[in-house]
Amino acid sequence: MTIISPLYTFPNISWWMQILAADTVIFDSHESFQKMSYRNRYRISGSNNPVLLSVPLAHGRDQHTPMKEVAIFNQQRWQVQHWRTLESVYRRTPYFEHYQHSLKPLFDTHFDRLIDLNKASIRWVKQQLKWKFEEQETEAYVKDYPADVTDLRKQQAIPAPPKYYQVFEDRIGFQPDLSILDLLFSEGSRAMHYLQMRG
């Protein structure tokens, strides 16, 4: 199966569930950046509410720039803030310590373009899940693809995944469809099993 998808930062659980059957994922690097999307942000757990971590952009979020040209505003210490938040939220989870040493270098690496950060985050997750699919990028924007290509740029409804352990569930209840980081830190190597389940 071939799937075309936007490039997200540490994509949420439902994105990973939707590409389970894919042997090829084509990332649309020519689509216009869409504000209020997960192209530059990811949602994690929090002690009182879910937390939305955003990557600041050089020209703000109100832009119609192709994804491949969207620049990160690195004058803000966003990577330091994101990493400290991840440590604060997840240090008590069963598997944060297992993943932190390979994940931390992503937050120490300078990324000029959002697309490069997003590809690095997806490849890191693929490595942890031991998941193999071919990656391609678009050469131009195409509005509509043939019927045999699943287009994740359009809203896709999928069955809800089952619940798993979450560190603050006793305070704020189970939070569905967080960033894949939440599932990895909570379930470790069992994360792939959860992605394959349907609620």
LINPE-V607704 format. One record per backbone hydrogen bond with DSSP energy under -0.5 kcal/mol. CO is the residue of the C=O (numbers start at 1). NH is the residue of the N-H. E is the energy in kcal/mol with one decimal. If there is no record, write none. Layout:
BEGIN
[[CO NH E] [CO NH E]]
END
This chain:
BEGIN
[[1 23 -2.4] [1 24 -1.7] [2 150 -2.2] [3 26 -3.5] [4 152 -3.0] [5 28 -2.6] [6 8 -0.7] [8 10 -0.6] [11 180 -2.1] [12 15 -0.6] [12 16 -1.4] [13 17 -2.1] [14 18 -2.0] [15 19 -1.1] [17 20 -1.1] [19 22 -1.5] [23 134 -2.7] [24 3 -2.3] [24 26 -0.5] [25 27 -0.6] [25 136 -2.2] [26 5 -2.6] [27 29 -1.3] [27 138 -2.1] [29 68 -2.4] [31 67 -2.8] [33 35 -0.6] [34 37 -0.6] [37 40 -0.6] [38 9 -1.8] [40 55 -3.4] [42 53 -2.8] [43 179 -3.3] [44 51 -2.4] [51 44 -2.9] [51 53 -0.7] [52 54 -0.5] [53 42 -2.1] [54 56 -0.6] [56 73 -2.4] [57 60 -1.5] [61 63 -1.7] [65 33 -2.9] [66 69 -2.5] [66 70 -0.6] [67 70 -1.2] [67 115 -0.5] [70 114 -2.3] [71 58 -2.7] [72 74 -1.2] [73 76 -0.9] [76 78 -1.5] [77 81 -2.0] [78 82 -2.9] [79 83 -2.5] [80 84 -2.4] [81 85 -2.1] [82 86 -2.6] [83 87 -2.6] [84 88 -2.5] [85 89 -2.7] [86 90 -2.7] [87 91 -1.7] [90 93 -2.0] [93 96 -0.6] [95 99 -1.5] [96 100 -2.3] [97 101 -0.5] [99 102 -0.8] [99 103 -2.0] [100 104 -2.6] [103 106 -1.7] [103 107 -0.7] [104 107 -1.3] [104 108 -0.6] [105 108 -0.7] [105 109 -0.7] [109 111 -0.6] [112 72 -2.8] [113 117 -1.5] [114 118 -2.7] [115 119 -2.3] [116 120 -2.0] [117 121 -2.4] [118 122 -2.2] [119 123 -2.4] [120 124 -2.1] [121 125 -1.9] [122 126 -2.6] [123 127 -2.0] [124 128 -2.0] [125 129 -2.5] [126 130 -0.8] [126 131 -2.4] [131 133 -0.5] [134 25 -3.0] [136 27 -3.2] [146 149 -2.0] [148 2 -0.7] [148 150 -0.5] [149 151 -0.5] [150 4 -2.7] [150 152 -0.8] [151 154 -1.1] [156 158 -0.5] [160 199 -2.0] [166 169 -1.5] [168 171 -1.4] [168 172 -2.6] [169 173 -1.9] [174 176 -0.7] [178 13 -2.1] [179 182 -1.6] [179 183 -0.8] [180 184 -2.4] [181 185 -2.8] [182 186 -1.5] [183 187 -2.9] [184 188 -2.3] [185 95 -2.5] [187 190 -2.0] [188 191 -2.0] [189 192 -0.6] [190 194 -1.7] [191 195 -2.1] [192 196 -1.4] [194 197 -1.1]]
END
